[in-house]
Structure formats: C-alpha cells, structure tokens
C-alpha cells in the first residue's frame, strides 16, 4: 500500500474498499503516480544501492480509468441455484458481485450485465464454479470464454488486435497479452529510442515471447528475431502474426527458454545479442534466472516486471553475476491498483 498524505476523493466504484482489485480510487492520479514512483525508488535503492540518475520519471497511463481490455470474473452458483459473478474481495473468500468496472474498457464494463445473461444460458447444470475471461481489442468486439474446454480458443477471423506504430499484433482469449493497450505505444517509443539497435548487427531474443508482442514490435530494428515459447496457444498466434506480416527475419522456436536459448546463443552469427523477458508476477524461475544471469553471450537484457519486489530480488542475482543496471523506466500499466510495470535495461 502507498502511504500518500493527500486529500481523499470520492471513488467512482460502489464496491471500492471491498473488491481486491483497486486500491487508489480515493486519491488523485497524480498522487498515486508519485507514491508508486517513490516506493519503487526506495525499494531498488535500498536493495541494490542504485543512484537517482538511473531512474527515469514514471510514465502515466493515457487512461487512468477504462483501460483494461481484459477482465477475469469469478462465477459462483449456490446450492439455492443463485448465480453470482464478480471479483475476489480484499479479505476473505466470498465474492463481490459487480455490474460494471470503472477500470475496464467501457465496452467490457457495459457488457457485464449481458455477459451474465449469456453465461447463464450456457452454464451446464454441474457447474458451480467457473473463471470467465472477457476481452476486447481495437476492432471493438467483446468476446468471452470459460464455460467448457476450448471455449477461449478463437478462430483466426475472430482474433483481437492492437496497432503498435502502424503494425497490427494479433492475440486471442486464450493467450497472455498486456491488459492496458493505451500505454503500449509509449513503451515502444522508449524501447526504440535506445541507440544500439541495428538492422545489420542485432540478434533479438524474445524470451517466453507469447504471441510475439515485443519481437514483432521491434522486428524492423534488428537483423534477426528469435521468439522462444512453449505454450501451444501462444505459439499458434505467434506463427499467425509472423505469417500475416511476411517476416523474413523472424524465427519462432518452440520449447523451454532454458533448453533453447543456450543453443541459439552458441550458434549466433556475431554482432550484439539483445534479450527481452517479461516474466509473470512471481518473477523468473530459479533455473531461468541462473541461465540468464550467467549468459555471457548476451550484451543487453530488457527485464519488464509488474512486481517491484520480485524485480529487486532478480536484479540482485544479475548484479552479482556482473551485470550493470543501465536504466530503470517505470510505466503505470495498472492505474488504481497496487501494481507497477517497470522496464529495466541491463548491460554486461
């Protein structure tokens, strides 16, 4: 929690304080940003003894509300056949029913009452609990899944997409993708501004690359992209993205990063090697952390983290293996929540 001394404002959500999603609807967004930035600096400076000059100012979300293009809702059918759909509470195990969500895209939020009707129409008698995924993209459609095996797998004509600097990147209900589409162009602007990119020399390794967001977004800045992924749903979308854009410098590698990356680095054609990793909230697994921290063939590593505590832990391991923290760039991907996305550039 942030400890911000400011005048409270009225939260727009009627279940704020009960729902476990948002924590800062009752303070101005400017104060929320200051508090998140201060907390990140304090944690990383205390853990790693980093100087102020390494930290860039926090990048605010263009949308402090109505930014999420994905919601995960819990469904519960009671023994009395009542059906509730909503979010987990801050405390306890009950459910907070909702009819709208102010941090969700307006189209998703407006769809929640209809979503409940559609879910009830498809809900088998045996279902008492379910996790419902509802999502939309820049094409305006709202789709959902979660009732029945394969219900989140979409056909190609139904894929969502987001436009990043003139290039569409496709994703599905059953693939991981960033939930705040509005801030993605700002992230790529910062990534592309670094001066080491080269179409003649750089090999780029998109690790646990998912559908290929970062590899596709940076493909025109490098000589070769290697995307490593083991999830079949994400591989399906990554290959679709490569096929749609007719990339000639993009290779999708199926398998574990721990198995595939050492082989790719050994066979690299020379030039600089740049890796990008966006791990889950818990951070890197011990095996992946050991591999990357000791990878002497890499020159640069981008680490994108949504958990400052896990980031501080993993960066400590990198620094102990000789890596240097070059830049720390916080992006507020998750306004009104406790979470903060931070991009770190490490050099060897």
C-alpha positions in Angstrom: 0.0 0.0 0.0 1.1 3.6 -0.7 1.3 5.9 2.2 0.3 9.2 0.5 -0.7 12.2 2.5 -3.4 13.8 0.4 -7.0 14.8 0.5 -9.3 11.9 -0.3 -11.6 12.0 -3.3 -14.8 10.0 -3.9 -14.2 6.7 -5.6 -16.3 6.1 -8.7 -16.8 2.4 -7.9 -19.5 1.4 -5.4 -17.6 -1.6 -4.2 -14.2 0.2 -3.8 -12.7 -0.9 -0.5 -14.3 -4.3 -0.7 -13.1 -5.5 -4.1 -9.5 -6.7 -4.1 -8.7 -5.2 -7.5 -8.3 -1.4 -6.9 -6.6 0.4 -4.1 -6.2 4.0 -5.1 -9.5 5.2 -6.5 -9.8 7.5 -3.5 -6.7 9.6 -4.3 -5.9 11.9 -7.3 -4.0 10.1 -10.0 -1.0 12.5 -9.7 -0.6 11.4 -6.1 -0.9 7.8 -7.0 1.9 8.1 -9.5 4.2 10.0 -7.0 3.6 7.3 -4.4 4.3 4.4 -6.8 7.4 6.1 -8.1 8.7 6.8 -4.6 8.1 3.2 -3.5 9.9 1.8 -6.5 12.9 4.0 -5.9 13.1 3.3 -2.2 13.0 -0.5 -2.8 15.6 -0.7 -5.5 17.9 1.9 -4.0 17.8 0.1 -0.6 18.3 -3.4 -2.2 20.9 -2.5 -4.8 22.4 0.8 -3.8 21.4 2.4 -7.1 21.8 6.1 -7.9 19.0 8.5 -8.7 20.4 9.1 -12.1 19.4 5.6 -13.3 15.7 6.2 -12.7 13.5 7.8 -15.4 10.3 9.6 -14.5 7.2 7.4 -14.3 5.2 7.2 -17.5 1.5 7.7 -16.7 -1.2 5.7 -18.4 -3.1 7.7 -21.0 -6.2 6.3 -19.4 -6.3 6.1 -15.6 -9.8 4.6 -15.9 -11.4 2.3 -18.5 -8.0 1.0 -19.6 -8.3 -2.8 -19.1 -9.0 -4.8 -22.2 -9.4 -8.0 -20.2 -11.4 -8.9 -17.1 -11.3 -12.3 -15.3 -14.5 -12.8 -13.4 -15.4 -15.5 -10.9 -18.7 -17.3 -11.3 -20.5 -19.0 -8.4 -23.7 -21.0 -8.4 -25.1 -21.5 -4.9 -27.0 -24.6 -3.7 -30.1 -22.5 -4.0 -29.3 -22.1 -7.7 -28.5 -18.4 -7.4 -25.7 -17.2 -9.7 -23.2 -14.6 -8.8 -20.4 -13.1 -10.9 -17.7 -10.7 -9.8 -14.3 -10.3 -8.2 -12.4 -11.6 -5.2 -12.6 -9.4 -2.1 -9.6 -7.8 -0.3 -10.2 -10.2 2.6 -11.9 -13.5 3.0 -13.2 -16.0 0.4 -16.6 -14.6 -0.5 -17.3 -12.9 -3.9 -18.0 -9.3 -4.7 -20.8 -9.2 -7.3 -20.4 -6.4 -9.9 -22.5 -4.9 -12.7 -19.7 -2.7 -14.1 -16.0 -2.0 -13.5 -14.5 1.5 -13.9 -11.0 0.3 -14.8 -12.3 -1.9 -17.6 -12.7 -0.7 -21.1 -16.1 1.0 -21.4 -17.3 -1.7 -23.9 -16.4 -4.5 -21.4 -17.9 -2.7 -18.5 -21.2 -2.1 -20.3 -21.2 -5.7 -21.4 -21.1 -7.3 -17.9 -24.9 -7.5 -17.4 -25.3 -9.1 -20.8 -22.4 -11.3 -20.1 -24.1 -12.7 -17.0 -27.2 -13.5 -19.2 -25.1 -15.3 -21.8 -23.2 -17.2 -19.2 -26.4 -18.4 -17.5 -27.8 -19.6 -20.9 -24.7 -21.8 -21.5 -23.9 -22.9 -17.9 -24.2 -26.7 -17.6 -26.1 -28.0 -14.5 -22.9 -29.5 -13.0 -21.0 -26.2 -12.9 -20.8 -24.5 -9.5 -17.6 -22.5 -10.1 -16.0 -21.1 -13.2 -13.5 -18.5 -14.3 -14.9 -16.2 -17.0 -12.5 -14.4 -19.3 -13.9 -11.4 -21.2 -11.8 -9.4 -23.6 -11.8 -6.8 -26.4 -9.4 -5.3 -28.9 -9.2 -2.3 -31.1 -11.7 -3.8 -33.5 -14.4 -3.1 -30.9 -15.7 -6.7 -30.4 -16.2 -8.1 -26.9 -15.9 -11.9 -26.6 -15.8 -14.2 -23.6 -15.0 -17.8 -22.7 -14.6 -20.1 -19.7 -17.5 -22.5 -20.0 -16.3 -25.7 -21.5 -13.0 -27.0 -22.8 -11.6 -24.9 -25.6 -14.1 -22.1 -25.1 -11.3 -19.5 -25.1 -9.8 -20.6 -28.4 -10.8 -18.3 -31.2 -10.8 -18.8 -35.0 -8.4 -16.6 -37.0 -11.2 -14.3 -38.2 -12.1 -13.6 -34.5 -8.6 -12.7 -33.2 -8.3 -9.4 -31.4 -5.6 -7.0 -32.5 -3.8 -3.9 -31.4 -2.0 -1.4 -33.6 1.5 -0.5 -32.5 3.1 2.2 -34.6 1.3 1.0 -37.7 1.7 -2.7 -37.2 -1.2 -4.9 -36.1 -0.4 -7.6 -33.5 -3.0 -10.3 -33.0 -3.9 -12.2 -29.8 -6.7 -14.4 -28.5 -8.8 -15.1 -25.4 -6.6 -18.0 -24.5 -3.2 -16.1 -24.8 -1.4 -13.8 -22.5 -1.4 -10.2 -23.7 -0.9 -6.8 -21.9 -4.1 -5.6 -20.4 -3.5 -1.8 -20.9 -3.4 -1.2 -24.7 -3.3 2.6 -24.3 0.2 2.7 -22.8 1.8 0.2 -25.2 2.8 2.8 -27.8 4.7 4.8 -25.1 6.6 1.7 -24.1 7.7 1.0 -27.6 8.7 4.7 -28.2 11.1 4.3 -25.2 12.4 1.0 -26.4 13.1 2.2 -29.9 14.9 5.3 -28.6 17.9 3.4 -27.5 20.9 3.9 -29.8 22.3 0.4 -30.0 19.6 -1.0 -32.4 21.0 -2.1 -35.8 19.4 -4.0 -38.7 22.8 -5.3 -39.6 24.2 -6.5 -36.2 21.5 -7.1 -33.6 20.0 -10.5 -32.8 16.9 -10.1 -30.6 15.7 -12.9 -28.3 12.1 -12.6 -27.3 12.1 -14.9 -24.3 8.8 -16.5 -23.2 7.6 -14.4 -26.1 3.9 -15.2 -26.1 2.2 -14.1 -29.3 5.3 -12.0 -30.2 4.4 -8.5 -29.0 8.0 -7.4 -28.4 9.6 -9.3 -31.2 7.1 -8.1 -33.7 7.2 -4.5 -32.4 11.0 -4.4 -32.8 11.5 -6.6 -35.8 12.4 -3.7 -38.1 15.1 -2.5 -35.7 17.2 -5.8 -35.7 18.8 -8.3 -38.1 17.0 -11.3 -36.6 14.3 -12.1 -34.1 14.2 -15.4 -32.2 11.0 -15.9 -30.2 11.1 -18.7 -27.7 7.8 -20.0 -26.3 6.4 -23.3 -25.1 2.6 -22.6 -24.7 0.7 -24.0 -27.7 -1.9 -21.3 -27.7 0.7 -18.6 -27.8 2.7 -20.4 -30.5 -0.3 -20.6 -32.7 -0.8 -16.8 -32.5 2.9 -16.1 -32.8 3.1 -18.1 -36.1 0.0 -16.4 -37.3 1.5 -12.9 -36.6 4.7 -13.8 -38.4 2.7 -15.2 -41.4 0.4 -12.2 -41.6 3.4 -9.7 -41.7 5.5 -11.8 -44.0 8.6 -11.5 -41.8 11.8 -12.9 -43.3 13.9 -12.2 -40.2 11.7 -13.9 -37.6 12.0 -17.4 -36.2 9.5 -18.9 -33.8 11.3 -21.5 -31.6 9.1 -24.0 -29.7 10.4 -25.1 -26.3 11.7 -24.0 -23.0 14.0 -21.0 -22.8 16.4 -23.0 -20.6 16.8 -25.5 -23.3 16.7 -23.4 -26.5 18.5 -20.2 -25.6 22.0 -21.7 -24.9 21.9 -23.4 -28.3 20.8 -20.3 -30.1 23.5 -18.2 -28.4 26.2 -20.7 -29.3 25.2 -20.6 -32.9 24.8 -16.8 -33.1 26.4 -15.2 -36.2 28.1 -12.5 -34.2 27.1 -8.9 -33.5 25.3 -7.8 -30.4 22.8 -10.0 -28.7 19.8 -8.4 -27.0 17.2 -10.3 -25.0 13.8 -9.3 -23.7 11.9 -11.0 -20.9 8.5 -10.3 -19.3 8.1 -12.9 -16.6 4.9 -13.5 -14.5 4.3 -11.6 -11.3 6.4 -14.0 -9.3 9.5 -13.2 -11.4 11.9 -15.5 -13.1 12.0 -19.2 -12.1 15.3 -20.2 -10.3 16.5 -22.1 -13.4 15.7 -19.3 -15.8 17.3 -16.7 -13.5 20.5 -18.8 -13.3 20.6 -19.2 -17.0 20.1 -15.5 -17.9 22.3 -14.1 -15.2 25.2 -16.3 -16.3 24.7 -15.9 -20.1 27.9 -14.3 -21.2 27.0 -14.2 -24.9 24.3 -11.6 -24.2 25.2 -7.9 -24.4 21.9 -6.3 -23.3 18.9 -7.6 -21.5 15.5 -5.9 -21.0 13.6 -7.0 -18.0 9.9 -5.9 -17.8 8.4 -6.6 -14.4 5.0 -6.0 -12.8 6.2 -6.8 -9.3 8.9 -4.5 -7.8 9.7 -6.9 -5.0 10.3 -9.8 -7.5 12.3 -7.4 -9.7 14.6 -6.3 -6.8 15.2 -10.0 -6.0 16.1 -11.0 -9.6 18.2 -7.9 -10.3 20.3 -8.7 -7.2 21.2 -12.0 -8.9 22.1 -10.3 -12.2 24.3 -7.7 -10.5 26.1 -10.4 -8.5 26.9 -12.1 -11.8 28.5 -9.0 -13.3 25.5 -7.3 -15.0 25.1 -3.5 -14.6 21.7 -1.7 -14.3 21.7 0.9 -17.0 18.2 2.4 -16.9 15.1 2.0 -14.8 11.9 3.0 -16.5 8.5 2.7 -14.6 5.3 2.6 -16.6 1.9 2.8 -14.9 0.2 -0.1 -16.7 -2.2 -0.6 -13.8 -3.7 2.6 -12.6 -5.7 2.5 -9.3 -4.2 -0.9 -8.4 -1.1 -1.7 -6.3 0.9 -2.9 -9.4 3.5 -1.1 -11.3 5.2 -2.2 -14.6 9.0 -1.4 -14.6 11.3 -1.8 -17.6 15.0 -2.3 -16.7 17.9 -2.3 -19.1 20.8 -4.4 -18.0 24.2 -4.4 -19.8 27.1 -6.9 -19.5 
